Amino acid sequence: MSTRDIRSKYHCCASCRHFASGREDGRVYNRCERLGYRTHPKYQFNCWDPKDRVKKRMMEER
């Protein structure tokens, strides 16, 4: 599997170190701590920085 294929498999907000979930008014929300606004786990942005456990999995698949 190429590096590009591996990256596209894992590239999403939920696997980024800046992704955070929380509660507000009794509802769950997802937020990008880096960009400062709400996001969706499946969204993709160019600032993606994978969590350490995701990096490890990507290296294992390489």
Secondary structure as UniProt FT lines:
FT   HELIX           3..10
FT   HELIX           13..15
FT   TURN            17..18
FT   STRAND          19..24
FT   TURN            25..26
FT   STRAND          27..32
FT   TURN            33..36
FT   STRAND          37..38
FT   TURN            41..42
FT   TURN            46..47
FT   HELIX           52..61
//
